Amino acid sequence: MKRPSFLASLLLSASLSAHAAPAPEPIRIGMIDGLSGAFANAGQAVVRNLQYGIDLVNARGGVQLPDGRHRLELATYDNKNGVEEALTGLHYYTDRQFRFIVEGNSSAVASALVDAIEKHNARAPQQRVLFLNYSAVDPALTNDKCSFWHFRFDANADMRMHALTEVIKGDSGARRVYLIGQDYSFGQQLARAARTQLAAKRPDIRIVGDELHPIGKIKDFAPYVAKIKASGADTVVTGNWGNDLTLLVKAAKEAGLALKFYTFYGNGLGAPAAIGDAGVNRVRAVAEWHPNAGPAVSDAYYEAFRKRYPQPEQDYVHLRMHLMIQMLANAIEKARSTEPAAVARALEGAQFHTAFHDATMRAADHQLLQPLYVSVMRKAADGDVRFDNEGSGYGFKTERYLSAEQSALPTSCKMQRP
């Protein structure tokens, strides 16, 4: 039999390729957050964590739908931490038929996005979008401002404060507390929650300062630290994040203040290195997980992330973001569609389970219920922690664990469903 020529083989291959079914379109996720300016490091950490979660889903073949397996794909839009820029970003994505929007590093932005998405979905029911929130923790977003189109995967500020004040309740050395935070909806709510919860749990504590400062604009926190020192405070409670936290604790260190810091985000983005030895046994953070939470399967999960992102400055792991991507993929498969209303209904009551973490999306308000850890800073060289943070030589050790049932708080949400 005469063998086909090279040219004939090439033409046959091209013909077969032309008749092969095209790969299904990717499922696109549009991120809106600050990727430049004062909080660029926080935004870039989000990109890494979202991409890691997406890679885990794609590694298993993507998301199964009736027409085949679809890969997840991340797009980013730099809103420069501004509300108006964020709304422009939303229009950018809706014009391009994105169905899933993610944001989290500003509660003010999240609130504006919720309002805009409500209006967009009512106006264009065939082009609706779903908003997944990974970090914006203003409690109003799952209470009086709750929305069917919004799901939060982080504990809200009241829940995080509840965990911190459970530790403060047993801290006999905490007698004079200074509250300091960023002057926007989240910082304002955090101060109210701290006052209310401390009054209920430790009525003997005196609030000796309550300060709000412009977000992302303070380059030198020395004047604020001078006020803290003058107040005689022994404990600081703060929800500051990004450079606003790093510069605050650095200024306290330079002033020689031996303060306890109860923080929302003190375990990353440069904060441990900035405060150094002064933070050992003094700086605490609250999160849904941390690298030294254990058990061994948790260690393996963290080590896999570090293998993917080996640089010290990349070492800020957000389990909730990986969880969010996984739960979205599962909900799409359950709904057998990427239509946002169908996916939203599939997310309501959905559960996430691994060998070291369990979570449930509460249907009543779209607030994820999951464990919370309060951890305290330790020096890795002392052998007290296995992993340090960002190559700083300092890691965090669990001081208090709250189960999902213990961290949950009631909701006042009266959701309007389509």
C-alpha positions as CSV (number, residue, x, y, z in Angstrom):
1,M,0.0,0.0,0.0
2,K,1.3,3.4,-1.0
3,R,2.0,5.5,2.0
4,P,0.4,9.0,2.1
5,S,2.8,11.8,1.4
6,F,3.8,14.3,4.1
7,L,1.6,16.9,2.4
8,A,-1.4,14.6,2.4
9,S,-0.9,13.8,6.1
10,L,-0.6,17.5,6.9
11,L,-3.9,18.2,5.0
12,L,-5.6,15.3,6.7
13,S,-4.5,16.5,10.2
14,A,-5.7,20.0,9.4
15,S,-9.1,18.6,8.2
16,L,-9.5,16.7,11.4
17,S,-8.6,19.7,13.5
18,A,-11.1,21.9,11.7
19,H,-13.8,19.4,12.5
20,A,-12.8,19.0,16.2
21,A,-15.2,20.5,18.7
22,P,-13.9,23.9,20.0
23,A,-12.9,24.0,23.6
24,P,-15.8,25.4,25.8
25,E,-15.5,29.1,26.6
26,P,-13.8,29.8,30.0
27,I,-15.8,31.0,32.9
28,R,-14.5,34.5,33.6
29,I,-14.2,36.0,37.0
30,G,-13.7,39.8,37.2
31,M,-11.7,41.1,40.2
32,I,-12.1,44.8,41.2
33,D,-9.6,46.0,43.8
34,G,-6.7,48.3,44.5
35,L,-3.6,47.1,42.6
36,S,-1.6,50.3,42.9
37,G,-1.0,53.0,45.5
38,A,-0.8,52.5,49.3
39,F,-2.5,49.1,49.3
40,A,-1.0,47.6,46.2
41,N,0.6,44.8,48.3
42,A,-2.8,43.8,49.7
43,G,-4.3,43.7,46.2
44,Q,-1.5,41.7,44.8
45,A,-1.9,39.2,47.6
46,V,-5.5,38.8,46.6
47,V,-4.5,38.1,43.0
48,R,-2.1,35.4,44.0
49,N,-4.7,33.7,46.3
50,L,-7.5,33.9,43.7
51,Q,-5.2,32.5,41.0
52,Y,-4.1,29.7,43.3
53,G,-7.7,28.7,43.9
54,I,-8.5,28.9,40.2
55,D,-5.5,26.8,39.4
56,L,-6.7,24.1,41.8
57,V,-10.0,23.9,40.1
58,N,-8.5,23.9,36.6
59,A,-6.0,21.2,37.6
60,R,-9.0,18.8,38.1
61,G,-10.2,19.6,34.6
62,G,-12.2,22.8,35.3
63,V,-15.9,23.1,35.9
64,Q,-18.2,20.4,34.5
65,L,-21.2,21.7,32.6
66,P,-23.6,19.9,30.2
67,D,-21.5,21.1,27.2
68,G,-18.2,20.0,28.7
69,R,-15.5,21.2,31.1
70,H,-14.8,24.9,31.3
71,R,-11.7,26.4,32.7
72,L,-11.9,29.3,35.2
73,E,-10.2,32.5,34.1
74,L,-9.3,35.6,36.3
75,A,-9.3,39.2,35.0
76,T,-8.2,42.1,37.2
77,Y,-9.3,45.8,37.3
78,D,-7.4,48.3,39.3
79,N,-9.9,50.6,41.0
80,K,-7.1,52.4,43.0
81,N,-9.2,51.7,46.1
82,G,-11.8,54.2,44.9
83,V,-15.6,53.8,44.7
84,E,-16.0,55.6,41.4
85,E,-13.2,53.6,39.8
86,A,-14.8,50.4,41.1
87,L,-18.1,51.3,39.5
88,T,-16.3,52.0,36.2
89,G,-14.7,48.5,36.6
90,L,-18.2,47.0,37.1
91,H,-19.4,48.6,33.8
92,Y,-16.2,47.3,32.1
93,Y,-17.1,43.8,33.1
94,T,-20.8,43.9,32.5
95,D,-20.1,45.3,29.0
96,R,-18.0,42.2,28.4
97,Q,-20.7,39.8,29.7
98,F,-18.8,38.7,32.8
99,R,-21.2,36.9,35.2
100,F,-19.0,36.8,38.4
101,I,-17.5,39.8,40.1
102,V,-15.2,39.6,43.1
103,E,-13.9,42.3,45.5
104,G,-13.1,42.7,49.1
105,N,-10.4,45.2,50.2
106,S,-12.9,48.0,50.9
107,S,-16.4,47.8,52.5
108,A,-17.2,51.2,51.0
109,V,-16.5,49.8,47.6
110,A,-18.4,46.6,48.4
111,S,-21.5,48.6,49.5
112,A,-21.4,50.7,46.2
113,L,-21.1,47.5,44.2
114,V,-24.0,45.9,45.9
115,D,-26.2,48.9,45.1
116,A,-25.0,49.1,41.5
117,I,-25.4,45.3,40.9
118,E,-29.0,45.4,42.3
119,K,-29.9,48.1,39.8
120,H,-28.0,46.4,36.9
121,N,-29.6,43.0,37.5
122,A,-33.1,44.6,37.7
123,R,-32.5,46.6,34.5
124,A,-30.8,43.8,32.5
125,P,-32.2,40.4,33.8
126,Q,-30.5,38.6,30.8
127,Q,-27.1,39.9,31.8
128,R,-27.2,39.6,35.6
129,V,-24.0,39.2,37.7
130,L,-23.2,37.7,41.0
131,F,-20.9,39.5,43.6
132,L,-18.6,37.3,45.7
133,N,-16.9,39.2,48.6
134,Y,-13.7,37.9,50.0
135,S,-12.8,40.5,52.6
136,A,-15.2,43.5,52.9
137,V,-16.4,42.9,56.5
138,D,-18.9,45.7,57.2
139,P,-21.7,43.8,59.0
140,A,-24.3,45.8,57.2
141,L,-23.6,43.9,54.0
142,T,-25.2,40.8,55.4
143,N,-27.7,42.6,57.7
144,D,-29.8,45.7,56.7
145,K,-28.0,46.0,53.3
146,C,-28.1,42.3,52.4
147,S,-28.6,41.3,48.8
148,F,-29.5,38.1,47.0
149,W,-26.7,38.9,44.6
150,H,-24.0,39.2,47.3
151,F,-22.2,36.5,49.1
152,R,-19.5,37.1,51.8
153,F,-16.8,34.5,52.4
154,D,-15.0,36.3,55.3
155,A,-16.3,36.7,58.8
156,N,-17.8,40.1,59.3
157,A,-16.3,42.7,61.6
158,D,-18.7,41.9,64.5
159,M,-17.8,38.2,64.2
160,R,-14.0,38.9,64.1
161,M,-14.4,41.4,67.1
162,H,-16.3,38.7,69.0
163,A,-13.4,36.4,68.6
164,L,-10.9,39.0,69.8
165,T,-12.9,40.1,72.7
166,E,-13.4,36.5,73.8
167,V,-9.6,36.5,74.3
168,I,-9.5,40.0,75.9
169,K,-12.2,38.9,78.3
170,G,-9.6,36.6,79.9
171,D,-6.7,39.0,79.6
172,S,-6.2,40.4,83.1
173,G,-3.5,42.7,81.8
174,A,-5.9,44.5,79.5
175,R,-7.3,47.4,81.5
176,R,-6.8,50.6,79.3
177,V,-7.7,50.1,75.7
178,Y,-7.1,52.4,72.8
179,L,-9.2,52.0,69.6
180,I,-7.6,53.1,66.3
181,G,-8.8,52.5,62.8
182,Q,-9.3,53.7,59.3
183,D,-12.0,56.4,58.8
184,Y,-14.6,54.7,56.6
185,S,-17.5,52.4,57.1
186,F,-15.5,49.4,58.3
187,G,-13.3,51.3,60.7
188,Q,-16.3,53.2,62.1
189,Q,-18.3,49.9,62.6
190,L,-15.3,48.2,64.2
191,A,-15.0,50.9,66.8
192,R,-18.7,50.6,67.7
193,A,-18.4,46.8,67.9
194,A,-15.4,47.1,70.2
195,R,-17.1,49.4,72.6
196,T,-20.3,47.3,72.7
197,Q,-18.6,44.0,73.1
198,L,-16.0,45.2,75.6
199,A,-18.7,46.8,77.7
200,A,-20.6,43.5,77.8
201,K,-17.6,41.2,78.4
202,R,-15.2,43.4,80.4
203,P,-17.1,46.3,81.9
204,D,-14.0,47.1,84.0
205,I,-12.0,48.0,80.9
206,R,-11.6,51.7,80.2
207,I,-11.5,53.0,76.7
208,V,-8.8,55.7,76.8
209,G,-8.8,56.6,73.1
210,D,-11.0,56.2,70.0
211,E,-9.2,57.5,66.9
212,L,-10.1,57.3,63.2
213,H,-7.5,58.4,60.6
214,P,-7.7,58.9,56.8
215,I,-7.3,55.6,55.0
216,G,-4.1,55.0,53.0
217,K,-2.8,58.6,53.5
218,I,-0.8,58.6,56.7
219,K,2.9,58.1,56.0
220,D,4.1,58.6,59.6
221,F,2.0,57.3,62.5
222,A,4.4,58.8,65.1
223,P,1.8,61.5,66.1
224,Y,-0.9,58.8,66.6
225,V,1.5,56.7,68.7
226,A,2.3,59.7,70.8
227,K,-1.4,60.0,71.6
228,I,-1.6,56.3,72.5
229,K,1.4,56.7,74.8
230,A,-0.1,59.8,76.5
231,S,-3.3,57.9,77.1
232,G,-1.6,55.3,79.2
233,A,-3.1,52.5,77.1
234,D,-1.8,49.0,77.7
235,T,-3.8,47.5,74.8
236,V,-4.5,48.6,71.2
237,V,-7.5,47.2,69.2
238,T,-7.3,47.9,65.5
239,G,-8.8,46.7,62.2
240,N,-6.1,48.5,60.2
241,W,-4.8,46.6,57.2
242,G,-2.1,46.9,54.6
243,N,0.4,49.7,55.0
244,D,-1.8,51.4,57.6
245,L,-1.2,48.5,59.9
246,T,2.5,48.0,59.1
247,L,3.3,51.7,59.6
248,L,1.3,51.8,62.9
249,V,3.1,48.9,64.5
250,K,6.4,50.1,63.2
251,A,5.9,53.5,64.8
252,A,4.9,51.8,68.1
253,K,8.1,49.8,68.0
254,E,10.2,52.9,67.3
255,A,8.6,54.7,70.2
256,G,9.5,51.8,72.5
257,L,5.9,51.1,73.5
258,A,5.3,47.7,75.1
259,L,1.7,47.4,74.0
260,K,-0.5,44.5,73.2
261,F,-2.1,44.7,69.8
262,Y,-5.3,42.9,69.1
263,T,-5.6,43.1,65.3
264,F,-7.7,41.8,62.4
265,Y,-4.7,41.5,60.1
266,G,-1.5,41.6,62.1
267,N,-0.1,38.3,60.7
268,G,1.0,39.5,57.3
269,L,1.8,42.2,54.7
270,G,5.0,43.2,56.6
271,A,3.5,43.7,60.0
272,P,5.4,40.9,61.9
273,A,8.8,42.1,60.5
274,A,8.0,45.7,61.3
275,I,7.3,45.1,65.0
276,G,9.9,42.4,65.6
277,D,10.7,41.2,69.1
278,A,8.4,43.8,70.6
279,G,5.4,41.8,69.2
280,V,6.3,38.4,70.7
281,N,3.4,37.4,73.0
282,R,1.9,40.8,72.4
283,V,0.5,41.0,68.8
284,R,-2.6,38.9,68.1
285,A,-4.5,38.4,64.9
286,V,-7.9,36.8,64.0
287,A,-8.4,34.8,60.8
288,E,-10.3,31.8,59.5
289,W,-7.0,29.9,59.4
290,H,-3.2,30.4,59.9
291,P,-0.1,28.5,58.8
292,N,0.5,26.9,62.3
293,A,-3.2,25.9,62.8
294,G,-2.4,22.2,62.1
295,P,-2.9,19.3,61.7
296,A,-0.5,17.7,59.2
297,V,-2.9,18.1,56.3
298,S,-3.0,21.8,57.0
299,D,0.8,21.9,56.9
300,A,0.8,20.2,53.5
301,Y,-1.7,22.7,52.2
302,Y,0.4,25.6,53.3
303,E,3.6,24.1,52.0
304,A,2.0,23.6,48.6
305,F,1.1,27.3,48.5
306,R,4.6,28.3,49.4
307,K,6.0,26.0,46.7
308,R,3.9,27.9,44.2
309,Y,4.8,31.3,45.6
310,P,8.3,30.9,47.2
311,Q,9.2,34.6,47.7
312,P,8.9,35.8,51.3
313,E,6.8,38.8,50.2
314,Q,4.3,36.5,48.6
315,D,3.7,34.6,51.9
316,Y,0.1,35.7,52.8
317,V,-2.3,32.9,52.5
318,H,-6.1,33.5,52.4
319,L,-7.8,30.1,52.8
320,R,-11.2,31.9,52.4
321,M,-10.3,32.9,48.8
322,H,-9.4,29.4,47.8
323,L,-12.6,28.2,49.5
324,M,-14.6,30.8,47.7
325,I,-13.4,29.7,44.2
326,Q,-14.0,26.0,45.1
327,M,-17.6,26.8,46.4
328,L,-18.3,28.8,43.2
329,A,-17.1,26.0,41.0
330,N,-19.2,23.5,43.0
331,A,-22.3,25.7,42.8
332,I,-22.0,26.2,39.0
333,E,-21.8,22.4,38.6
334,K,-24.8,21.9,40.9
335,A,-26.8,24.5,39.0
336,R,-25.6,23.1,35.7
337,S,-25.4,26.7,34.5
338,T,-23.4,29.9,35.0
339,E,-26.7,31.9,35.2
340,P,-26.2,34.0,38.3
341,A,-29.6,33.4,39.9
342,A,-29.2,29.7,39.5
343,V,-25.7,29.7,40.9
344,A,-26.8,31.9,43.8
345,R,-29.5,29.4,44.8
346,A,-27.0,26.6,44.6
347,L,-24.6,28.5,46.9
348,E,-27.3,29.0,49.5
349,G,-26.8,26.5,52.3
350,A,-23.7,25.1,50.4
351,Q,-21.0,23.4,52.5
352,F,-17.3,23.2,52.2
353,H,-15.3,20.4,53.9
354,T,-11.7,19.5,54.1
355,A,-9.7,17.5,56.7
356,F,-8.9,20.8,58.5
357,H,-11.7,23.2,57.7
358,D,-15.5,23.2,57.5
359,A,-17.8,26.1,56.4
360,T,-21.5,26.6,55.5
361,M,-23.0,29.5,53.5
362,R,-25.9,30.7,55.6
363,A,-28.9,31.0,53.2
364,A,-30.6,33.7,55.3
365,D,-28.0,36.4,54.7
366,H,-25.3,34.9,52.5
367,Q,-22.7,35.0,55.3
368,L,-20.2,32.2,55.4
369,L,-20.0,30.5,58.8
370,Q,-16.6,29.0,59.5
371,P,-14.2,28.6,62.4
372,L,-12.0,31.5,63.6
373,Y,-8.6,31.4,65.2
374,V,-7.1,34.1,67.4
375,S,-3.3,33.6,67.2
376,V,-0.4,35.2,69.1
377,M,3.0,36.2,67.7
378,R,5.9,34.0,68.5
379,K,9.6,33.9,67.6
380,A,10.3,31.0,65.3
381,A,13.8,30.5,66.7
382,D,12.4,29.6,70.1
383,G,10.9,26.5,68.5
384,D,7.3,27.4,69.5
385,V,6.0,27.6,65.9
386,R,6.9,25.6,62.8
387,F,6.3,28.3,60.2
388,D,7.2,31.9,60.3
389,N,5.4,34.7,58.3
390,E,7.0,36.3,55.2
391,G,10.5,35.1,56.2
392,S,10.4,37.5,59.2
393,G,11.4,34.9,61.8
394,Y,8.1,35.4,63.6
395,G,5.1,33.2,63.3
396,F,1.7,32.8,65.0
397,K,0.4,30.2,67.4
398,T,-3.2,29.5,68.1
399,E,-4.4,31.0,71.4
400,R,-8.2,30.6,70.9
401,Y,-10.2,28.5,68.5
402,L,-13.9,29.3,67.9
403,S,-15.9,26.7,65.9
404,A,-18.3,27.9,63.2
405,E,-21.2,27.7,65.7
406,Q,-19.3,29.8,68.2
407,S,-18.2,32.5,65.7
408,A,-21.7,32.9,64.2
409,L,-23.8,35.9,65.2
410,P,-27.5,36.5,64.4
411,T,-28.5,38.4,61.3
412,S,-31.2,41.0,60.7
413,C,-31.3,40.4,57.0
414,K,-34.7,40.6,55.2
415,M,-33.6,39.4,51.8
416,Q,-35.6,40.1,48.7
417,R,-35.2,37.2,46.3
418,P,-36.0,37.4,42.6
